[in-house]
């Protein structure tokens, strides 16, 4: 049920409100049969607005709401009365939600802070009443502006999971088991590929009451950057993680080749991902002894910190927590602007 409730991609049709028309009214009162223009402006049409909410974790509320329609602005009235604005539609979305134009695929903006609001589709402006067109040479204008029409566009909303650590590895690398041990999360665990088909978030309790967030994201496969397997659905979640924890099992045919393949997929999807701090965890180390660990050293890449771990026996789990905490905080110090939303 939890997997069905996690929605990280929706396509919605948005229709903003039309602006109200300006009024072409003239003042009339007892004894004043020919008063001047007093037509008010029309109200603006309603906007469609996205609002960040740290208590929302999925786009589920929009999955079955395909048409979002904002209210129309009210027409201007007499006595220079401006019409009321149309009702805005405010959609609460998770932090890390990206808005794109569905037709062009162009990036528009990303919601990263709690209570941050951005206009997804603006309403039409209200028309000006005839009062605005009065002048010394035209004291009785009999015309006003109609309101601007609303816009109708299809938008794509994608969720990029916000976490301090993202787990990167092939299916069955032991990511879900590791997450279940290091956090209170309860991901599905089984001995077959693609057990995890949606991201799982867990809070890691560190020393002295401190904590950080770790995400188990669906396993990558070769050519994932081309959309194979879970493809882009997996890779976009990696973009918002501060640190990448690569996980390769000790019984892999080649630890170095596995790591290089994972790195290549990230580079092909987005070269900027290679700028993130990386740690290599060699999982399932309960299957080997210290002598075999030494024999595997030539197979381990030299350009990344590595550690042997076992989720089953909890071997080196605390050491890995220490290493992750140190790496996360170094990243925060080096790039504070990119740390917004992490470790709150």
N, C-alpha and C positions, 0 to 999 in steps of 0.2 A: 504493500500500500504506500509506503514511504517513497518508493521509486516512482510510482505513478503520480505522486503529489509533487515531485520535483520537476519543475518546468523551467528550462533555461533558454527557450526560444519561442517567440510568438510573432505572428504577423497580423497586424490590425489595420482596419480601415478607419481613418480619423476624418471627421468633418467638423471644422470650426464654425462658429456662428456668424451669420451675416450681420453687418452693421445696420442699425436703424436709420431710417430716412430722416433728413432734416425737415423742419416744418416751414411752410410758406404762409404763415399766419400774419394778420395785421391787427393791431390793437383796436378794440371797439369798446366803447363805454357810453353811458348816457351823456349826451352833449359833446361826445367826441366821435363823430361818424367816420372820420378819416384819420385814424391814428397811424403811427408809423409801424414798420415791420417789427414783430416780436416773436418770430418763429425760432424755437430752440433746436439745438443739435440732436442728432440721433445718438443713441448709446452704441458703444462698440460691441461687436459680437463676442461670444464667449471663446476663451482660449482652451486648448487641451494642454494640460500641464503635467509633467512628471515630478514627483516629490520623493526624495530618498527617505527610506525608513529602515533603521537598523534592526527593527523587529520583524521585518519581512525577509524571507530567505529564498523565495521562489516567485516566478511569474504566473503561478497557477491561477490567480484571480482573473487573468486576462486570456487564459487559454480558450474559454468558451464565450468570450465577449468580443466578438470580431468587429463590431461597429461601435465606435465611440463618437457621440454626437453632442456638441456643445450648444448652448442656447443662443437664440437670436437677440440682437439688441433691440430695444424699444424705440419707436419713432419719437422725434422731438415733439414738444407741445407748445401751446401758446404761453404768453408771459415769459418767454425765453427759458422755458423748462427743458432741460436736457433729459433725453430718454435714459432709462436704466440700462446698464450694461447687461449683456447676455450672461447666463450662468456659466461659469468656468467648470470644466471637468478636471478634477485633480486625481491622478492615478498614483497610488503609493507603490513604489518599486524597491527592490533590494539594492543595497550599495553595490556598485560594480555593474550596473545596467548600462548598456550602450544602445544608443538610438541610431538607426540608419534609415536612409531613404530606400524603400523597397524596390523602386524602379532602377535606380542607378547603383545602389549598394554603397553610396557615399556615407562616410562617418559624419555624424552631426554633433553629438556630444556624449559625455559619460557622466553618470551620477555617482559620486564617490563619498559624499558627506551626508550625515543625518540632517533631515529637514531642508536639504538643498532643493531648490525648485528651478526647473528649466521649462520654457515653453516649447512643447513639441510641435504644435501647429497654432499659429496666431489667428485670432478672430478678425473679421473685417472691421475697418474703421467706420464710425458713424458719420453720416452725411451732415454737412453744415446747414443750419437754418438760414432763412433769408435775412436775418439780422446781420449776419457776417458780410453781406454783399451791399449794405447800405453805404452810400458815399455822398459827397456834396453834389455830384452830377446825377446820381441815381438814388433818390431818397425813398423810392417805393419799389424795391426789387420784388418781383413776383415769382421768383424761382429759388430753389434750394437744391441741395445735393442728395442724390440717393445714397444709401449706405453701400459700402463695399461688400461684395459677396463673400461668403466664407470660402475656405479652401477644403478640398477633399483629396487626401493623399493616403497611400498605403505606407505604413511604417513597420520596420523590423526592430524588435527589442531583443537584445541578447544579454544574457547574464554571464559575467566573468567572476568566478568565485574569488572573494577577498579572503586571503589567508596569508599567514606569515611564511608557511612552508608548504610547498607543493610536492607531492610524491610523483616521481617520473620513473616508469618501468614498463617492461612488457607484461602482458597478462600472466598471472600466476607467479609474479616475482615476489609475492609475500607482502604486498602493500596493505591489503585489507587486514591481514593478521597483525601486522605491525601497528596499524591504527587502533585496532581493538585492544591491544596491550598498552599502548602509550597514552590512550585517552579513554573516555567513557563512551565513545561512539560504538555502535553495534552494526557494523557493515556485514553484508552477507558474505560468507566465506565458504568456498568449495574448491575441489581439486579439478576445475576445468576452466578454460579461458573465458574471459569477459564475464566473470561473476559480478564485477562492479560495472554497471552501465549508467550510473549517475554519480556525480561527485558526493563524497561523504566528508563532512566537516567534524572535527573533534577538537576539544580544548585540552591542551597539555598542561597539567599542573606542574610547575617548576618549583624551585626552592623559594622559601620565604613568601609564599602566597602569590608569587608571580606566575604568569601563564602566557601561552601563545597558541595560535590557531594553526592547525595542520589539516591539509586537504588530501584525501585519497581520490584521485581522478581516474576515470576509465583508462585502462591500459592502452598504451600506444602500440602500433604495429608498423612494420616497414612500409613506407610510402603513405603514412598517415597525413602528411602535408598535402597530398593530392586528394584527400577526402576518403581514402580507403579505411575500412573498419569504422571506428567511431570518429576518425579524421578530425575535421575542424571543430567538431563538438567537444572533443577532448582538448585540443591545443589552445583554444581561446581562453580556457580557464587558467592555463599556465601563466598568461601574460600578467595577471594581477598578483602573483605570488612574489614575496620578497626574496625567498631563498628556495633553490631547487634541490631536493634530496633524491638523487638517482639511486635506484634499488636494482641490483643484479644478483641473482642467486649464486651461491658458491658452486652449484653443480651445472652451471651454464657451460656450453661448449667452449666459449671464449669470453671471459669477463671484459677484456679490452674491446673486442668487436661489438659486444652488446652495448657497451657504453658509447662507443663511437657512432653506432647506428642511432641510438636515442638522441645523441647530440646533433647528428646530421638532420634528423627530422625537425628538431626545434629550429635549427638554422634555416632550413628551407622554408619553414612557415613564417618565421620572423627573426632575422639576424640579431635584433636587439635582445632576444632572450639569452644570448650567450654572454651578455654583460652582467647577468645576475650571478650572485654567489652560488657555487655548486659544491655539494658533498656527495661522495659515493659510499653507499652502505652495501656491503656484501652480505646478503641475507642467507638464512638457512645454514648458519655456520655451526649449528649443532650436528650437522652431518659430517663435519671434518674435524680433525684435531689440530693442535698447534703446528705439528710437523707439516701437515698439508697446507696450512696457512702460509708457511714459509715458502713452500714449493709454488704457491700461486702468486707470489710477489711479482715475478716477471710479467705476469698476465695483467697486472693492475696498472692503469694509466698513472703517469707520474705528475700530471699537471692538475690533479684534483685531490683534496684531502680524502682519505678513505678510512673505513672502520669496519671490522667484521662484527656482525650482530646475529643474534638468534631471538626471535620473538617468542618461541616456545619456551626456552630456558631463561629468557630475559638477559642473556649474555651481552654485556656492553651497552645495554639500553640507557643506563644513566649517563654513561660517557657520551653517548650520542646526543642526549638531551643537552648536556653541557656544551657540546660542540655547536649544536643548532642555536642555542641561546646566544653564544658568543658571536656567531655569524650574523644572526638577525640584528643584534644591536650594533655591530660594526656597520652593517648596511644602513641602519637608521642614522648613524652619525655621518656617514659619507654622503648620503643622498636624502636629506630630511624632507625635501619636497615630495619624493616618491613614497614617503612613509605615511602620508596622511591616510587614515583609516585603519592602520595596523597598530597592534599592541595598545589599544585604547584602555 
